[in-house]
Amino acid sequence: MAKFSGMKINPKTFHRSQIKFYVILIPMAAFVALPILFIVSHAFKPMNELFAYPPRFFVRVPTLQNFRNLVQLAADSGIPFSRYLFNSILVTVVGVFLSILVTSLAAYGLSKLKFKGKKLLFEINTLALMFVPIAVTIPRYLTISRMGLIDSYMVLILPLIAIPVGLFLVKQFIDQTPNEVIEAAKIDGASEMQIFLKVIMPIIAPAVATVGILSFQLIWNDVVGPSLYIDSESMKTLSFYFSTLAALVGNPVAGQGMMAAASLIMFVPNILMFLFLQSKVMNTMAHSGIK
């Protein structure tokens, strides 16, 4: 192992030279973790602790009553809580799968295939990065209405499967794949789809994981779609139901516990998915040209 001035470089096990990094990083990690700990603790606080003064960071007498009230409120409104949960899971799983498929195929075409207008299409995608979702709400609604997708599951999926930043990241990742690898596969008789599935997909796995995270967060937390495009209450998602808690409860004070529980339910899948795939996300950033 290389040494410099008697100090090991990147030791595989703990070395006293690493102490200075721990002194800086551990307090920073603890500070970043505080909001997460608060969300978890807040969701299990009984009513008296939610409004205690001075406020308490950690719960002292944890309770599940906030979650029970949340489920009961949905049942009283006529739609079981499980229905909202099913809708969210269905839309998110299908949406993430289609988003990864469409983004990967489009990125491969823009990166390795030759066709007229390729550069223009990529420039349009780059231009789309400048637009916030609210700017395209009206034309998106008119397009969806004319396609006859109002009040269907697809209306919650199709508008969100195209992610411009995801396409940009995956294309930059594929650009670094040597053309010789693709040419060798063609010589062996592989079709374009076989090259994509067996050669490109394993290489861009980190970028695909990043697209999956972005797509998951976008669809799982989407409130605009169920609000604008869905009329049937039984087809609305968990995020929409949670966004209407204040109106359903009527009393913001009495609904604080349920809102805290709802925040935790929406937050946990996002953080778990990111933690599980974080190494691949970092790898994508390192190879996508974003420094």
C-alpha positions in Angstrom: 0.0 0.0 0.0 1.3 3.4 -0.9 2.7 5.6 1.8 3.4 9.3 2.0 5.3 10.8 5.0 4.6 7.7 7.0 0.8 8.0 6.4 -1.2 5.4 4.6 -3.3 6.6 1.6 -6.9 5.2 1.6 -6.4 2.5 4.3 -8.8 -0.4 4.0 -9.4 -0.4 7.8 -9.5 2.3 10.4 -6.3 4.4 10.8 -5.6 7.2 13.1 -5.0 9.5 10.1 -8.8 9.3 9.4 -9.8 10.8 12.8 -9.7 14.4 11.3 -12.3 13.4 8.7 -14.6 11.8 11.3 -14.3 15.0 13.5 -15.8 17.0 10.6 -18.1 14.4 8.9 -19.9 12.9 12.0 -21.3 16.3 13.2 -22.3 17.2 9.7 -24.1 13.8 9.3 -25.8 14.3 12.6 -27.0 17.7 11.6 -28.4 16.5 8.3 -30.1 13.6 10.1 -32.0 15.9 12.5 -34.9 16.7 10.1 -35.4 12.9 9.4 -35.4 12.1 13.1 -37.9 14.9 13.7 -40.3 13.6 11.0 -40.2 10.1 12.5 -40.6 11.3 16.1 -43.3 13.8 15.3 -45.5 11.2 13.7 -45.7 9.1 16.9 -46.4 12.0 19.3 -49.7 12.1 21.2 -51.8 15.2 21.1 -50.4 16.7 24.3 -46.8 16.4 23.0 -47.6 17.8 19.6 -48.6 21.1 21.3 -46.3 21.0 24.3 -44.4 24.1 25.2 -41.5 24.3 25.0 -41.6 22.0 22.0 -40.0 18.6 22.4 -37.8 17.2 19.6 -38.2 13.6 20.6 -41.4 11.8 21.5 -41.7 10.6 25.1 -44.8 8.5 25.0 -45.1 7.1 21.4 -48.5 6.2 20.1 -50.0 4.8 16.9 -53.2 6.7 17.3 -52.3 9.2 14.6 -52.1 6.4 12.1 -55.3 4.9 13.3 -57.1 8.2 12.9 -55.7 8.6 9.4 -57.1 5.2 8.3 -60.4 5.8 10.1 -60.8 9.2 8.4 -60.5 7.6 5.0 -63.0 5.0 5.9 -65.5 7.6 7.1 -65.1 9.5 3.8 -66.3 6.4 1.9 -63.0 5.3 0.3 -60.8 2.9 2.3 -57.3 3.9 3.0 -56.1 0.7 1.2 -57.7 2.0 -2.0 -55.6 5.2 -2.0 -52.5 3.1 -1.2 -53.2 0.6 -4.0 -53.7 3.4 -6.5 -50.4 5.0 -5.5 -48.4 1.7 -5.7 -50.0 0.8 -9.0 -49.3 4.1 -10.7 -45.8 4.4 -9.2 -44.7 0.9 -10.2 -46.0 1.2 -13.8 -44.8 4.7 -14.1 -41.3 4.0 -13.0 -41.0 1.0 -15.3 -42.2 3.0 -18.3 -40.0 6.0 -17.4 -36.9 3.8 -17.2 -37.8 2.0 -20.5 -38.6 5.2 -22.5 -35.7 7.2 -21.1 -33.1 4.4 -21.7 -34.3 3.7 -25.3 -34.4 7.4 -26.2 -31.0 8.0 -24.7 -29.5 5.0 -26.6 -31.0 6.3 -29.9 -29.7 9.9 -29.3 -26.3 8.6 -28.3 -25.4 5.7 -30.6 -27.9 5.6 -33.5 -27.6 7.8 -36.6 -30.8 9.5 -37.9 -31.8 12.9 -39.2 -32.8 15.5 -36.6 -31.0 13.7 -33.7 -29.2 16.8 -32.6 -32.4 18.9 -32.7 -34.3 16.4 -30.6 -31.6 16.5 -27.9 -31.5 20.3 -28.0 -35.3 20.3 -27.5 -34.9 18.0 -24.5 -32.2 20.3 -23.1 -34.5 23.2 -23.6 -37.3 21.4 -21.7 -35.0 21.5 -18.6 -35.7 25.3 -18.4 -39.5 24.9 -18.0 -41.2 24.4 -14.7 -44.2 22.0 -14.6 -46.7 24.9 -13.9 -45.7 26.5 -17.3 -47.1 23.5 -19.3 -50.2 22.8 -17.2 -52.7 24.2 -19.6 -51.3 22.7 -22.9 -50.8 19.4 -21.0 -54.5 19.4 -19.9 -55.7 20.2 -23.4 -53.6 17.4 -24.9 -54.8 14.9 -22.3 -58.4 15.9 -22.7 -58.3 15.5 -26.5 -56.7 12.0 -26.1 -59.6 11.0 -23.9 -57.5 10.0 -20.9 -59.3 12.0 -18.3 -60.3 9.9 -15.2 -58.0 7.0 -16.0 -54.9 5.5 -14.5 -52.9 6.3 -17.6 -53.4 10.0 -17.1 -51.4 9.7 -13.9 -48.6 7.9 -15.6 -48.1 9.2 -19.2 -47.4 12.9 -18.4 -44.7 11.9 -15.9 -42.7 9.2 -17.7 -40.7 11.6 -19.8 -38.0 13.2 -17.5 -35.7 15.6 -19.5 -33.0 15.5 -16.8 -33.1 11.7 -16.7 -32.7 11.5 -20.5 -29.7 14.0 -20.3 -28.0 11.9 -17.6 -28.5 8.5 -19.3 -27.3 9.9 -22.7 -24.2 11.4 -21.2 -23.5 8.0 -19.6 -24.0 6.1 -22.8 -21.8 8.5 -24.7 -18.8 7.1 -22.8 -19.5 3.6 -23.9 -16.9 2.7 -26.6 -18.4 2.3 -30.1 -16.1 -0.6 -30.6 -18.1 -2.6 -28.1 -21.3 -2.0 -30.1 -19.6 -2.8 -33.4 -18.3 -6.0 -32.0 -21.8 -7.0 -30.9 -23.1 -6.3 -34.4 -20.4 -8.4 -36.0 -21.5 -11.2 -33.8 -25.0 -10.9 -35.3 -26.7 -9.0 -32.4 -29.7 -6.8 -33.3 -30.1 -3.3 -32.0 -32.5 -4.4 -29.3 -30.2 -7.2 -28.2 -27.3 -4.7 -28.0 -29.5 -2.4 -26.0 -30.6 -5.1 -23.5 -27.4 -7.2 -23.2 -24.7 -4.6 -23.7 -25.9 -1.1 -22.9 -28.3 -1.8 -20.0 -25.7 -3.5 -17.8 -23.3 -0.6 -18.4 -25.8 2.1 -17.6 -27.3 0.4 -14.5 -26.2 3.3 -12.2 -27.9 5.9 -14.5 -31.0 3.7 -14.7 -31.1 3.6 -10.9 -30.9 7.4 -10.9 -33.8 7.7 -13.3 -35.8 5.3 -11.2 -35.3 7.5 -8.1 -36.3 10.6 -10.0 -39.3 9.0 -11.5 -40.4 7.4 -8.2 -40.3 10.7 -6.3 -42.1 12.5 -9.1 -45.0 10.0 -9.4 -45.2 9.0 -5.7 -45.5 12.7 -4.6 -47.6 13.9 -7.5 -50.6 15.9 -6.3 -51.4 17.9 -9.5 -52.4 14.9 -11.6 -55.1 13.5 -9.3 -56.4 17.0 -8.7 -56.7 18.1 -12.3 -57.3 14.9 -14.3 -59.2 12.5 -11.9 -62.9 12.9 -11.1 -63.5 9.6 -9.4 -62.5 9.6 -5.8 -61.8 5.9 -5.9 -59.0 6.5 -8.5 -57.1 9.1 -6.6 -53.8 8.5 -4.9 -52.4 8.6 -1.4 -50.6 11.9 -2.1 -53.9 13.6 -3.0 -55.7 12.2 0.0 -53.0 13.5 2.3 -53.1 16.9 0.6 -56.8 17.2 1.5 -56.5 16.2 5.2 -56.9 19.8 6.4 -60.2 20.1 4.6 -61.4 16.7 5.6 -60.7 17.2 9.3 -62.0 20.8 9.3 -60.0 21.6 12.5 -56.3 22.1 11.7 -55.4 21.6 15.4 -57.2 18.3 15.7 -55.6 17.1 12.4 -52.0 17.8 13.3 -51.3 14.2 14.4 -52.8 12.8 11.2 -50.8 15.2 9.1 -47.6 14.2 10.9 -48.3 10.6 10.3 -49.1 11.3 6.6 -45.8 13.1 6.2 -43.9 10.1 7.5 -45.8 7.7 5.3 -45.0 9.8 2.2 -41.4 10.3 3.3 -40.3 6.8 4.2 -40.5 5.2 0.6 -38.5 8.1 -0.8 -35.6 7.9 1.7 -35.5 4.1 1.6 -35.2 4.1 -2.1 -32.5 6.7 -2.1 -30.5 5.0 0.6 -30.7 1.7 -1.3 -29.5 3.2 -4.6 -27.3 6.1 -3.4 -24.0 4.5 -4.6 -25.4 4.2 -8.1 -26.6 7.8 -8.0 -23.1 9.0 -7.1 -21.6 6.9 -9.9 -24.0 8.4 -12.4 -23.0 11.9 -11.4 -19.3 11.1 -11.7 -19.8 9.7 -15.3 -22.4 12.1 -16.7 -20.3 15.2 -17.2 -21.8 17.0 -14.2 -19.0 18.2 -12.0 
